Amino acid sequence: MLSCTNHPSFMAALSFPPPFFAVQTTASTSTSSSTHANSFFIRPSHPLPPWPRLRRRRRAPLFVAAASVKENLGRARKTLTDFTILNYWVVRDYYRLVSSVNAFEPRIQLLSDEELAAKTPEFRRRLERGETLADIQAEAFAVVREAARRKLGMRHFDVQIIGGAVLHDGSIAEMKTGEGKTLVSTLAAYLNALTAEGVHIVTVNDYLAQRDAEWMGRVHRFLGLSVGLIQRGMNAEERRRNYRCDITYTNNSELGFDYLRDNLAGNREQLVMRWPKPFHFAIVDEVDSVLIDEGRNPLLISGEANQDAARYPVAAKVAELLIQETHYKVELKDNSVELTEEGITLAEMALETSDLWDENDPWARFVMNALKAKEFYRRDVQYIVRDGKALIINELTGRVEEKRRWSEGIHQAVEAKEGLKIQADSVVVAQITYQSLFKLYPKLSGMTGTAKTEEKEFLKMFQMPVIEVPTNLPNIRKDLPIQAFATLRGKWEQVRQEVEYMFRQGRPVLVGTTSVENSELLAGLLREWNIPYNVLNARPKYAAREAEIVAQAGRKHAITLSTNMAGRGTDIILGGNPKMLAREIIEDSILPFLTREDPNLELAGEAISEKVLPKIKVGPSSLALLAKTALMAKYVSKSEGKSWTYQKAKSFISDAVETSLSFSLKELEELANEESEVYPLGPTVALAYLSVLKDCEEHCLREGSEVKRLGGLHVIGTSLHESRRIDNQLRGRAGRQGDPGSTRFMVSLQDEMFRKFNFDTEWAVRLISKITNDEDLPIEGDAIVKQLLALQINAEKFFFGIRKNLVEFDEVLEVQRKHVYDLRQLILTGDDESCSQHIFQYMQAVVDEIVFSNTDPLKHPRSWGLNNLSREFMTIGGKLLHESFGVISDDTLLNSLGQLSEVSSVDIVNFSLPNLPAPPNAFRGIRRKSSSLRRWLAICTDDLIE
């Protein structure tokens, strides 16, 4: 029986390889096997030619009609569902704000630039007079919308106004990829910055923080707000200055470490944040990545520990001797190992010790870490080796994290496994989880493209609802069924065939892989078939061109193999990103004249990857400007007498491009024509960039239309992630802003996730063997999807449990951490009087504790611990008390206490015990604190004692 999806006309409409065979596992009288719950589709290893149209002409309308009816029913069901969910009514309520903003817009558009900028002090005066942020929200949003239109050439859509309102209300705005989350953040950031208490916009890496601070910062600076940027490598003074700004862009790790470092500071000059109130309002970009994915890894500041580094290489050699299942067992789910009796015996023999867990000679920790490094930490998956160091690869973003190290000896074990120099062991001196860090904000919001599947966790942990913001244009992306393979070989071969098929059509393809290892495996397959591609993973030669690779991923014939796409920041625009392509043309034309350094310089022994797509041809006027700019660049380089470095030349071009956005065309022409020795080249580069940009925009528009006609970007996922949300992030790269596109996920029953969670794959293997003898053929159907979905949900629950336990453990530390950190900041930032008060309170508490632990009002002083009492006071008093009180015996103290009952009045200021030396002058401040003295008198004059 044939499915309607087999029909050639249907396949042509999808722009997808024909055809599929449908195999019924049970008898059915249904007219279409695609609607049967137990149908499985088998695709041949090579696409078959279309069937002759003559033989199917009569039945074609029936299949097309059936497909149309099914699609219409799906739309009707979705519309009905929309009316029954809370999100629909919440969004509908936000449209009242949109109407108010739109009503302000005509009046705001009539304002001059100076009048528009003057709105900021006006809003602040209104807030000082008692108005609230809600009172000025609609007008403030209209002001930001107009400022963005003038400075960026972008006007907020109505749905983006809704997104800004969601952020202002302290919720999570779920907006699909390409809907303009970066622009949305300007609305809530501006409104909350009017209170002058500081707004933090938190991104996932330095690149995005810098890009957004420069790009969106133009809007805020135009409106009179100060914009700061926190980057790795900044000193304390630079950080302090940037945190004092109205709006500060930073990444999550820099923010967390600045907080921890501030709470380890020894003096006020070392503090960088806005103490005593460092947190006010935060907008977290990719909030699911920061609070959930990164939530399993606490932020740690470590100090060196005295450990024997020589043990790690020895333990690594022992680990090589041990055999899995025989000497140790592995639990992939929680990355744990357990030695068997045979393994313990062999390890003790190899180490010449009688007990692995001997307290005086503990080898167990080193051996267990060596086994974990052997089994769970794989090169080019969890880490790469560069410059003699093991550098961690962030599994979420695919980027290298040079400053991060695994704790508890794991990193040293990995270094020993690779034969690298062992760096010192570390001990934790300060730590905090991202969950605890962001709970410090009185008001917190976030934005992402994928958070709805984790809404319960956000509500439980942060009391933040997830609001799905509608798309500006309908999403027409086609998510094709998941294909399952029995073997890895079959999966990778099918991926290669699908990439080749799309390449021959001209459609751009994005292939998502889970590791450096897998991306290079697929690259090798494509190389064998002479298919050009770009790779984006943690290796330096690819990472150096990240923005350029992503910018070109939507061009015709573009094949991009990427590790994780989360946090890449740059949208994949069909036809190419004209701004990035224009900058590339400028750099290629000018860099050879500004610097003699080879652009294909060696990075850690690997040359920068070559460009595989053809350059865009520019018009005659652009060519003339490029030639003029090249001549001027050559002159500037010679006049300085030395060649610039490659990085300095690139930074100069970036500044010139920024200049093109800050000046009008007429102003740039005037600057370029001036005979200035100080700044002769920048304006000319800016003019050339604008001319080339116009040509690139025209080219990208034409090529984008052609790509849309072919079917748009096709995304291939090569395995399922442990969370549905990560898969949805990859899917979201296709079909941005109403563009066409399609996605397909391919999995193998030999993938790591199936082994990690002990997924029963035998039933699927038996099923495949019943259908076909070829294990490399895929199966797809509702039963497969349900099983895979159940596996992902179980994985999500497992990792949610880990995060929940981590938060609960951290809550125990949080009480102590908050108390100690608050006390440290009060002492560091307070005046002398407040510091004295805190010190006296602490001293009084210590004295009280000593008194109450050694006295009992219900007993005679003879039974008190007078000897211990004297000794403890001598300890805390030191030299000040030793000279005068060192010779006092217990009997003398007892007699003195007995005389207190005869005292009728007490001079609190000059008080001293009868017949005992007076306290030294150093204690006069404490003597004035009468509370401790009154407790003494209450105990010593009790009627029961007499």
Backbone hydrogen bonds, N-H to C=O, Kabsch-Sander energy under -0.5 kcal/mol:
donor,donor_aa,acceptor,acceptor_aa,energy
6,N,3,S,-1.9
7,H,4,C,-1.4
11,M,7,H,-2.2
12,A,8,P,-2.5
13,A,9,S,-1.7
14,L,10,F,-1.5
15,S,11,M,-0.9
16,F,11,M,-1.8
21,F,42,I,-1.9
23,V,40,F,-2.5
24,Q,22,A,-0.5
25,T,38,N,-0.9
35,T,32,S,-1.2
36,H,33,S,-1.4
39,S,36,H,-1.5
40,F,23,V,-1.5
41,F,780,E,-2.0
42,I,21,F,-2.4
43,R,41,F,-0.5
43,R,778,P,-0.5
48,L,18,P,-0.5
55,R,52,P,-0.9
56,R,52,P,-0.6
56,R,53,R,-0.9
57,R,53,R,-0.9
60,A,56,R,-1.4
63,F,59,R,-1.8
64,V,60,A,-2.6
65,A,61,P,-2.9
66,A,62,L,-2.4
67,A,63,F,-2.6
68,S,64,V,-2.5
69,V,65,A,-2.8
70,K,66,A,-2.3
71,E,67,A,-2.2
72,N,68,S,-2.5
73,L,69,V,-2.4
74,G,70,K,-2.0
75,R,71,E,-2.0
76,A,72,N,-2.4
77,R,73,L,-2.6
78,K,74,G,-2.2
79,T,75,R,-2.5
80,L,76,A,-2.2
81,T,77,R,-2.1
82,D,78,K,-2.2
83,F,79,T,-1.3
84,T,80,L,-0.8
84,T,81,T,-1.0
85,I,81,T,-0.6
85,I,82,D,-0.9
88,Y,85,I,-0.7
89,W,85,I,-0.8
90,V,86,L,-2.1
91,V,87,N,-2.6
92,R,88,Y,-2.1
93,D,89,W,-1.7
94,Y,90,V,-1.4
95,Y,91,V,-0.9
95,Y,92,R,-0.6
96,R,93,D,-1.4
97,L,94,Y,-0.8
98,V,94,Y,-1.7
99,S,95,Y,-2.0
100,S,96,R,-1.6
101,V,97,L,-2.6
102,N,98,V,-2.7
103,A,99,S,-1.7
104,F,100,S,-1.6
105,E,101,V,-1.3
107,R,104,F,-0.5
108,I,104,F,-2.1
109,Q,105,E,-2.4
110,L,106,P,-0.8
110,L,107,R,-0.6
111,L,108,I,-1.4
116,L,112,S,-2.5
117,A,113,D,-2.4
118,A,114,E,-1.7
119,K,116,L,-1.2
120,T,117,A,-1.3
122,E,118,A,-1.5
123,F,119,K,-2.7
124,R,120,T,-2.1
125,R,121,P,-2.1
126,R,122,E,-2.1
127,L,123,F,-2.1
128,E,124,R,-2.0
129,R,125,R,-1.6
130,G,127,L,-1.3
131,E,126,R,-2.1
136,I,132,T,-1.1
137,Q,133,L,-0.8
140,A,136,I,-2.7
141,F,137,Q,-2.6
142,A,138,A,-1.9
143,V,139,E,-2.1
144,V,140,A,-2.3
145,R,141,F,-2.5
146,E,142,A,-2.0
147,A,143,V,-2.4
148,A,144,V,-2.6
149,R,145,R,-1.8
150,R,146,E,-2.0
151,K,147,A,-2.6
152,L,148,A,-2.3
153,G,148,A,-0.9
154,M,148,A,-1.5
161,I,157,F,-1.6
162,I,158,D,-1.7
163,G,159,V,-1.9
164,G,160,Q,-2.3
165,A,161,I,-2.0
166,V,162,I,-2.4
167,L,163,G,-2.0
168,H,164,G,-2.2
169,D,165,A,-1.7
170,G,167,L,-1.8
171,S,166,V,-1.8
172,I,465,P,-2.7
173,A,171,S,-0.6
173,A,446,G,-2.6
174,E,172,I,-0.7
174,E,467,I,-2.7
175,M,173,A,-0.8
175,M,448,T,-2.6
179,E,176,K,-1.9
184,V,180,G,-1.8
185,S,181,K,-1.8
186,T,183,L,-1.0
187,L,184,V,-1.4
188,A,184,V,-0.8
189,A,185,S,-2.2
190,Y,186,T,-2.1
191,L,187,L,-2.1
192,N,188,A,-2.2
193,A,189,A,-1.6
194,L,190,Y,-0.8
194,L,191,L,-0.7
195,T,192,N,-0.9
196,A,193,A,-1.8
199,V,246,D,-1.7
200,H,281,F,-2.5
201,I,199,V,-0.5
201,I,248,T,-2.7
202,V,200,H,-0.6
202,V,283,I,-2.7
203,T,201,I,-0.5
203,T,250,T,-2.7
209,A,205,N,-1.8
210,Q,206,D,-2.7
211,R,207,Y,-2.6
212,D,208,L,-2.7
213,A,209,A,-2.1
214,E,210,Q,-2.1
215,W,211,R,-2.8
216,M,212,D,-1.6
217,G,212,D,-1.1
218,R,215,W,-0.9
219,V,216,M,-1.1
220,H,216,M,-1.3
221,R,217,G,-3.0
222,F,218,R,-1.8
223,L,219,V,-1.4
224,G,221,R,-1.5
225,L,220,H,-2.6
228,G,247,I,-3.1
230,I,249,Y,-2.7
231,Q,229,L,-0.5
234,M,231,Q,-1.6
239,R,235,N,-2.2
240,R,236,A,-2.7
241,R,237,E,-2.3
242,N,238,E,-2.0
243,Y,239,R,-2.5
244,R,240,R,-1.2
245,C,242,N,-1.1
247,I,226,S,-2.0
248,T,199,V,-3.0
249,Y,228,G,-2.7
250,T,201,I,-2.1
252,N,203,T,-1.9
255,L,251,N,-2.1
256,G,252,N,-2.1
257,F,253,S,-2.6
258,D,254,E,-2.2
259,Y,255,L,-1.8
260,L,256,G,-2.1
261,R,257,F,-3.0
262,D,258,D,-2.3
263,N,259,Y,-1.2
264,L,261,R,-1.5
265,A,262,D,-0.7
270,Q,267,N,-1.3
271,L,268,R,-1.3
275,W,273,M,-2.0
277,K,274,R,-0.7
281,F,198,G,-0.7
282,A,443,K,-1.4
283,I,200,H,-2.6
284,V,282,A,-0.5
284,V,445,S,-2.1
285,D,202,V,-3.2
285,D,283,I,-0.7
286,E,447,M,-1.5
287,V,284,V,-0.7
287,V,447,M,-1.4
289,S,286,E,-0.6
290,V,286,E,-1.9
291,L,287,V,-2.6
292,I,288,D,-1.6
293,D,288,D,-1.8
294,E,289,S,-2.4
296,R,293,D,-0.8
297,N,294,E,-1.8
299,L,432,I,-2.9
301,I,430,A,-2.9
302,S,300,L,-0.5
303,G,427,V,-2.9
305,A,425,D,-2.0
307,Q,305,A,-1.5
309,A,307,Q,-1.1
311,R,308,D,-1.4
312,Y,309,A,-1.0
314,V,310,A,-0.9
315,A,311,R,-2.6
316,A,312,Y,-2.2
317,K,313,P,-1.8
318,V,314,V,-2.0
319,A,315,A,-2.5
320,E,316,A,-1.4
321,L,317,K,-1.0
321,L,318,V,-0.7
322,L,318,V,-1.3
325,E,328,Y,-3.3
326,T,324,Q,-1.0
327,H,323,I,-3.4
328,Y,323,I,-1.0
329,K,338,E,-2.7
331,E,336,S,-2.8
332,L,330,V,-0.6
335,N,331,E,-0.5
335,N,332,L,-0.5
336,S,331,E,-1.8
338,E,329,K,-2.1
340,T,327,H,-2.3
344,I,340,T,-2.6
345,T,341,E,-2.3
346,L,342,E,-2.4
347,A,343,G,-2.6
348,E,344,I,-2.5
349,M,345,T,-2.0
350,A,346,L,-2.5
351,L,347,A,-2.2
352,E,348,E,-0.7
352,E,349,M,-0.6
353,T,348,E,-2.1
358,D,355,D,-1.5
361,D,358,D,-0.7
363,W,356,L,-1.7
363,W,361,D,-0.8
364,A,356,L,-2.0
367,V,363,W,-2.3
368,M,364,A,-2.7
369,N,365,R,-2.2
370,A,366,F,-2.0
371,L,367,V,-2.1
372,K,368,M,-2.2
373,A,369,N,-2.6
374,K,370,A,-1.7
375,E,371,L,-2.3
376,F,372,K,-2.9
377,Y,372,K,-0.9
378,R,376,F,-0.8
380,D,383,Y,-3.7
381,V,378,R,-1.7
381,V,383,Y,-0.5
382,Q,378,R,-2.2
383,Y,378,R,-1.2
384,I,391,L,-2.3
386,R,384,I,-0.5
386,R,389,K,-2.5
389,K,386,R,-1.4
391,L,384,I,-3.0
391,L,389,K,-0.8
392,I,401,E,-0.7
393,I,382,Q,-2.6
394,N,392,I,-0.5
394,N,399,R,-3.2
395,E,393,I,-0.6
398,G,394,N,-2.9
401,E,392,I,-2.8
402,E,400,V,-0.7
404,R,401,E,-0.8
410,I,407,S,-1.6
411,H,406,W,-0.6
413,A,409,G,-1.7
414,V,410,I,-2.1
415,E,411,H,-2.3
416,A,412,Q,-2.2
417,K,413,A,-2.1
418,E,414,V,-1.9
419,G,416,A,-0.9
420,L,415,E,-3.0
423,Q,421,K,-0.5
427,V,303,G,-3.3
429,V,301,I,-3.1
430,A,301,I,-1.4
432,I,299,L,-1.8
437,L,433,T,-2.4
438,F,434,Y,-2.6
439,K,435,Q,-1.2
440,L,437,L,-1.3
441,Y,438,F,-1.1
443,K,280,H,-1.0
445,S,282,A,-2.1
446,G,171,S,-1.6
447,M,284,V,-2.2
448,T,173,A,-1.9
454,E,451,A,-1.5
455,E,452,K,-1.5
458,F,454,E,-2.0
459,L,455,E,-2.5
460,K,456,K,-2.4
461,M,457,E,-2.9
462,F,458,F,-2.2
463,Q,458,F,-0.6
463,Q,459,L,-1.0
464,M,458,F,-1.4
467,I,172,I,-3.1
467,I,465,P,-0.6
468,E,466,V,-0.6
469,V,174,E,-2.2
469,V,467,I,-0.7
476,I,474,P,-0.6
476,I,739,D,-0.5
478,K,741,G,-2.4
479,D,477,R,-0.6
480,L,478,K,-0.9
480,L,743,T,-2.5
483,Q,745,F,-2.5
484,A,779,I,-2.9
485,F,747,V,-2.3
486,A,775,E,-1.1
487,T,775,E,-0.6
491,K,487,T,-1.5
492,W,488,L,-2.6
493,E,489,R,-2.0
494,Q,490,G,-2.0
495,V,491,K,-2.4
496,R,492,W,-2.2
497,Q,493,E,-2.2
498,E,494,Q,-2.5
499,V,495,V,-2.6
500,E,496,R,-2.3
501,Y,497,Q,-2.5
502,M,498,E,-2.3
503,F,499,V,-2.5
504,R,500,E,-2.4
505,Q,501,Y,-1.4
506,G,502,M,-1.6
507,R,502,M,-1.6
509,V,558,A,-2.8
510,L,714,H,-2.4
511,V,509,V,-0.5
511,V,560,T,-3.1
512,G,510,L,-0.6
512,G,716,I,-2.9
513,T,511,V,-0.5
513,T,562,S,-2.9
516,V,380,D,-0.9
517,E,380,D,-1.5
519,S,515,S,-2.0
520,E,516,V,-2.0
521,L,517,E,-1.6
522,L,518,N,-2.3
523,A,519,S,-1.7
524,G,520,E,-1.8
525,L,521,L,-1.5
526,L,522,L,-2.4
527,R,523,A,-2.2
528,E,524,G,-1.7
529,W,525,L,-0.9
530,N,527,R,-1.5
531,I,526,L,-2.4
534,N,559,I,-2.7
536,L,561,L,-3.1
542,Y,539,R,-1.4
543,A,539,R,-2.7
544,A,540,P,-2.0
545,R,542,Y,-1.7
546,E,543,A,-1.6
549,I,545,R,-2.7
550,V,546,E,-2.5
551,A,547,A,-2.2
552,Q,548,E,-1.5
553,A,549,I,-0.5
553,A,550,V,-0.9
555,R,552,Q,-1.9
557,H,506,G,-1.8
558,A,555,R,-1.9
560,T,509,V,-2.6
561,L,534,N,-3.2
562,S,511,V,-2.8
562,S,560,T,-0.6
563,T,536,L,-2.0
566,A,396,L,-0.6
568,R,565,M,-1.5
570,T,568,R,-0.9
573,I,571,D,-0.9
575,G,554,G,-2.8
576,G,573,I,-2.4
577,N,551,A,-1.4
581,L,577,N,-2.4
582,A,578,P,-2.5
583,R,579,K,-2.0
584,E,580,M,-2.0
585,I,581,L,-1.9
586,I,582,A,-2.2
587,E,583,R,-2.6
588,D,584,E,-2.4
589,S,585,I,-1.7
590,I,586,I,-2.1
591,L,587,E,-2.2
593,F,590,I,-1.7
594,L,590,I,-1.5
595,T,591,L,-2.4
596,R,644,W,-0.5
601,L,598,D,-0.7
601,L,599,P,-0.7
603,L,606,E,-2.3
604,A,602,E,-0.6
606,E,603,L,-1.6
608,I,601,L,-0.8
609,S,541,K,-2.0
623,L,619,G,-2.2
624,A,620,P,-2.3
625,L,621,S,-2.0
626,L,622,S,-2.5
627,A,623,L,-2.3
628,K,624,A,-2.3
629,T,625,L,-2.6
630,A,626,L,-2.5
631,L,627,A,-2.1
632,M,628,K,-2.2
633,A,629,T,-2.5
634,K,630,A,-2.1
635,Y,631,L,-2.0
636,V,632,M,-2.7
637,S,633,A,-2.3
638,K,634,K,-1.9
639,S,635,Y,-2.8
640,E,636,V,-1.5
641,G,638,K,-0.9
642,K,637,S,-0.6
644,W,594,L,-1.9
649,A,645,T,-2.2
650,K,646,Y,-2.0
651,S,647,Q,-2.3
652,F,648,K,-2.1
653,I,649,A,-1.9
654,S,650,K,-2.2
655,D,651,S,-2.3
656,A,652,F,-2.0
657,V,653,I,-2.4
658,E,654,S,-2.1
659,T,655,D,-2.0
660,S,656,A,-1.7
661,L,657,V,-0.7
661,L,658,E,-0.8
662,S,658,E,-0.6
662,S,659,T,-1.2
663,F,659,T,-1.4
668,L,664,S,-2.2
669,E,665,L,-2.1
670,E,666,K,-2.0
671,L,667,E,-2.3
672,A,668,L,-2.6
673,N,669,E,-1.4
674,E,670,E,-0.7
674,E,671,L,-0.7
676,S,674,E,-1.8
685,V,681,L,-2.3
686,A,682,G,-2.4
687,L,683,P,-2.4
688,A,684,T,-2.4
689,Y,685,V,-2.5
690,L,686,A,-2.2
691,S,687,L,-2.1
692,V,688,A,-2.7
693,L,689,Y,-2.9
694,K,690,L,-1.7
695,D,691,S,-1.6
696,C,692,V,-2.7
697,E,693,L,-2.6
698,E,694,K,-1.8
699,H,695,D,-2.3
700,C,696,C,-3.2
701,L,697,E,-2.0
702,R,698,E,-2.0
703,E,699,H,-2.9
704,G,700,C,-2.7
705,S,701,L,-1.9
706,E,702,R,-1.7
707,V,703,E,-2.4
708,K,704,G,-2.5
709,R,705,S,-2.0
710,L,706,E,-1.6
711,G,707,V,-1.0
711,G,708,K,-0.7
712,G,707,V,-2.8
713,L,740,P,-0.7
714,H,508,P,-2.3
715,V,713,L,-0.5
715,V,742,S,-2.7
716,I,510,L,-2.8
717,G,744,R,-2.7
718,T,512,G,-2.0
718,T,716,I,-0.5
726,I,723,S,-0.6
727,D,723,S,-1.2
728,N,724,R,-2.3
729,Q,725,R,-1.6
730,L,726,I,-1.5
731,R,727,D,-2.4
732,G,728,N,-2.3
733,R,730,L,-1.4
734,A,731,R,-2.0
735,G,740,P,-0.7
738,G,735,G,-0.8
739,D,736,R,-1.8
742,S,713,L,-2.0
743,T,478,K,-2.2
744,R,715,V,-2.2
746,M,717,G,-3.1
747,V,483,Q,-2.8
749,L,485,F,-2.7
751,D,748,S,-2.1
754,F,751,D,-0.6
755,R,751,D,-1.2
756,K,752,E,-3.0
757,F,753,M,-1.8
758,N,755,R,-1.2
759,F,754,F,-2.8
761,T,759,F,-1.0
765,V,761,T,-2.2
766,R,762,E,-2.8
767,L,763,W,-2.0
768,I,764,A,-2.5
769,S,765,V,-2.4
770,K,766,R,-1.7
771,I,767,L,-1.6
772,T,768,I,-3.1
775,E,773,N,-0.8
777,L,774,D,-1.3
779,I,484,A,-2.2
783,A,37,A,-0.7
785,V,781,G,-2.1
786,K,782,D,-2.6
787,Q,783,A,-2.0
788,L,784,I,-2.5
789,L,785,V,-2.7
790,A,786,K,-2.3
791,L,787,Q,-1.9
792,Q,788,L,-2.3
793,I,789,L,-2.4
794,N,790,A,-2.1
795,A,791,L,-2.2
796,E,792,Q,-2.6
797,K,793,I,-2.3
798,F,794,N,-2.1
799,F,795,A,-2.4
800,F,796,E,-2.2
801,G,797,K,-2.0
802,I,798,F,-1.6
803,R,799,F,-2.4
804,K,800,F,-2.7
805,N,801,G,-2.5
806,L,802,I,-2.3
807,V,803,R,-2.4
808,E,804,K,-2.4
809,F,805,N,-2.6
810,D,806,L,-2.4
811,E,807,V,-2.1
812,V,808,E,-1.0
812,V,809,F,-0.6
813,L,809,F,-1.2
814,E,810,D,-2.5
815,V,811,E,-1.2
816,Q,812,V,-0.8
817,R,813,L,-3.5
818,K,814,E,-2.9
819,H,815,V,-1.8
820,V,816,Q,-2.8
821,Y,817,R,-3.1
822,D,818,K,-2.5
823,L,819,H,-2.1
824,R,820,V,-2.5
825,Q,821,Y,-2.4
826,L,822,D,-2.2
827,I,823,L,-2.0
828,L,824,R,-2.7
829,T,825,Q,-2.9
830,G,826,L,-1.4
835,C,831,D,-2.1
836,S,832,D,-2.5
837,Q,833,E,-2.4
838,H,834,S,-2.2
839,I,835,C,-2.4
840,F,836,S,-2.9
841,Q,837,Q,-2.4
842,Y,838,H,-2.1
843,M,839,I,-2.7
844,Q,840,F,-3.0
845,A,841,Q,-2.2
846,V,842,Y,-2.1
847,V,843,M,-2.5
848,D,844,Q,-2.9
849,E,845,A,-2.1
850,I,846,V,-2.0
851,V,847,V,-2.7
852,F,848,D,-2.8
853,S,849,E,-1.6
854,N,850,I,-0.8
854,N,851,V,-1.0
855,T,851,V,-0.9
859,K,856,D,-2.1
863,S,860,H,-2.3
864,W,861,P,-1.3
865,G,854,N,-2.0
866,L,864,W,-1.7
869,L,865,G,-2.6
870,S,866,L,-2.7
871,R,867,N,-2.2
872,E,868,N,-2.5
873,F,869,L,-2.0
874,M,870,S,-2.3
875,T,871,R,-1.9
876,I,872,E,-2.1
877,G,873,F,-2.0
878,G,874,M,-1.9
880,L,877,G,-1.1
881,L,878,G,-0.9
882,H,878,G,-1.4
883,E,879,K,-1.0
885,F,881,L,-2.7
886,G,882,H,-1.3
888,I,885,F,-1.2
893,L,889,S,-1.8
894,L,890,D,-2.3
895,N,891,D,-2.6
896,S,892,T,-2.0
897,L,893,L,-2.1
898,G,894,L,-2.0
899,Q,895,N,-1.3
900,L,896,S,-0.5
900,L,897,L,-1.0
901,S,898,G,-0.7
902,E,899,Q,-1.3
903,V,900,L,-1.2
908,I,906,V,-1.0
911,F,908,I,-0.8
916,L,913,L,-1.7
923,F,920,P,-2.0
924,R,921,N,-2.0
927,R,923,F,-2.3
928,R,924,R,-1.2
929,K,926,I,-1.4
930,S,928,R,-1.2
932,S,929,K,-0.5
933,L,929,K,-0.6
934,R,930,S,-2.7
935,R,931,S,-1.6
936,W,932,S,-2.1
937,L,933,L,-2.6
938,A,934,R,-2.5
939,I,935,R,-2.1
940,C,936,W,-2.9
941,T,937,L,-2.0
942,D,939,I,-1.1
945,I,942,D,-1.0
946,E,942,D,-1.0
